[in-house]
């Protein structure tokens, strides 16, 4: 199996809803306005309802009821609304993917995104780490895995029998088997969809953010977030969680280990520095996965 063969024909690419295509185009457009995006979303009643439901969810702590898409854009910001629509569009595009536990996969993806966003906002460098942009990478980082299963299910099945698609060493096993991994496929799709080069690079770097000569911080936050999501979604015990913790990445980012209780042996005096539960961080955002 070759990387290009997974995306070399239009028929192999997922069908993306029109409004999501328009939002994708906005990544590289300096002329698109928030009002234009609001109109595009408002033209889809089902999507409008979902955006408003998300805007009013516990995740965003809105001080008043958000009643219009324009209000949602003003309150949440363009990037976050785009994230919500993109996430919903990706779920719709890969809804019929076989050979995967999709509820588990999307729960892991969402938990990765919210954990990475929290880390970037609480442990990142002001002016350098953008939590909403990191959330985008988190929500998009696993789409290559979906594409692999959609286009080459029979080929991927043998590897699936050896390890879960969410396992920490999954990317390494894919590279050993095919010479590329799901992150390379994610990056290929992002390039085809004309995402910014920075996003394409981040997606490719998520499995091993230290491999490049210069640390891709967005990829590194998502790498850490994916570990936290894996611990939660796969119900790893403390020993397994500690054994797979990406300590080198965390040290490079300068993250206080107290962000996860298991890393400081559940020390009660450090509890106030811990990240809230992923269920709490993702409260309301699970509407994206419906």
Secondary structure in CASP SS format (residue, H / E / C, confidence):
PFRMAT SS
TARGET T0000
AUTHOR 0000-0000-0000
METHOD secondary structure of the structure
MODEL  1
X C 1.00
X C 1.00
X C 1.00
X H 1.00
X H 1.00
X H 1.00
X C 1.00
X C 1.00
X C 1.00
X H 1.00
X H 1.00
X H 1.00
X C 1.00
X C 1.00
X C 1.00
X C 1.00
X C 1.00
X H 1.00
X H 1.00
X H 1.00
X H 1.00
X H 1.00
X H 1.00
X H 1.00
X H 1.00
X H 1.00
X H 1.00
X H 1.00
X C 1.00
X C 1.00
X C 1.00
X C 1.00
X C 1.00
X H 1.00
X H 1.00
X H 1.00
X H 1.00
X H 1.00
X H 1.00
X H 1.00
X H 1.00
X H 1.00
X C 1.00
X C 1.00
X H 1.00
X H 1.00
X H 1.00
X H 1.00
X H 1.00
X H 1.00
X H 1.00
X H 1.00
X H 1.00
X H 1.00
X H 1.00
X C 1.00
X C 1.00
X C 1.00
X C 1.00
X C 1.00
X C 1.00
X C 1.00
X C 1.00
X C 1.00
X C 1.00
X C 1.00
X C 1.00
X C 1.00
X H 1.00
X H 1.00
X H 1.00
X H 1.00
X H 1.00
X H 1.00
X H 1.00
X H 1.00
X C 1.00
X H 1.00
X H 1.00
X H 1.00
X H 1.00
X H 1.00
X H 1.00
X H 1.00
X H 1.00
X H 1.00
X H 1.00
X H 1.00
X H 1.00
X H 1.00
X H 1.00
X H 1.00
X H 1.00
X C 1.00
X C 1.00
X C 1.00
X C 1.00
X C 1.00
X C 1.00
X C 1.00
X C 1.00
X H 1.00
X H 1.00
X H 1.00
X H 1.00
X H 1.00
X H 1.00
X H 1.00
X H 1.00
X H 1.00
X H 1.00
X H 1.00
X H 1.00
X H 1.00
X H 1.00
X H 1.00
X H 1.00
X H 1.00
X H 1.00
X H 1.00
X H 1.00
X H 1.00
X H 1.00
X C 1.00
X C 1.00
X C 1.00
X C 1.00
X C 1.00
X C 1.00
X C 1.00
X H 1.00
X H 1.00
X H 1.00
X H 1.00
X H 1.00
X H 1.00
X H 1.00
X H 1.00
X H 1.00
X H 1.00
X C 1.00
X C 1.00
X H 1.00
X H 1.00
X H 1.00
X H 1.00
X H 1.00
X H 1.00
X H 1.00
X H 1.00
X H 1.00
X C 1.00
X H 1.00
X H 1.00
X H 1.00
X H 1.00
X H 1.00
X H 1.00
X H 1.00
X H 1.00
X H 1.00
X H 1.00
X C 1.00
X C 1.00
X C 1.00
X C 1.00
X C 1.00
X C 1.00
X C 1.00
X H 1.00
X H 1.00
X H 1.00
X H 1.00
X H 1.00
X H 1.00
X H 1.00
X H 1.00
X H 1.00
X C 1.00
X C 1.00
X C 1.00
X H 1.00
X H 1.00
X H 1.00
X H 1.00
X H 1.00
X H 1.00
X H 1.00
X H 1.00
X H 1.00
X H 1.00
X H 1.00
X C 1.00
X C 1.00
X C 1.00
X C 1.00
X H 1.00
X H 1.00
X H 1.00
X H 1.00
X H 1.00
X H 1.00
X H 1.00
X H 1.00
X H 1.00
X H 1.00
X H 1.00
X H 1.00
X C 1.00
X C 1.00
X C 1.00
X C 1.00
X C 1.00
X C 1.00
X C 1.00
X C 1.00
X H 1.00
X H 1.00
X H 1.00
X H 1.00
X H 1.00
X H 1.00
X H 1.00
X H 1.00
X H 1.00
X H 1.00
X H 1.00
X H 1.00
X H 1.00
X H 1.00
X H 1.00
X H 1.00
X H 1.00
X C 1.00
X C 1.00
X C 1.00
X C 1.00
X H 1.00
X H 1.00
X H 1.00
X H 1.00
X H 1.00
X H 1.00
X H 1.00
X C 1.00
X C 1.00
X H 1.00
X H 1.00
X H 1.00
X H 1.00
X H 1.00
X H 1.00
X H 1.00
X C 1.00
X C 1.00
X C 1.00
X H 1.00
X H 1.00
X H 1.00
X C 1.00
X H 1.00
X H 1.00
X H 1.00
X H 1.00
X C 1.00
X C 1.00
X C 1.00
X H 1.00
X H 1.00
X H 1.00
X H 1.00
X H 1.00
X H 1.00
X C 1.00
X C 1.00
X C 1.00
X C 1.00
X H 1.00
X H 1.00
X H 1.00
X H 1.00
X C 1.00
X C 1.00
X C 1.00
X H 1.00
X H 1.00
X H 1.00
X H 1.00
X H 1.00
X C 1.00
END
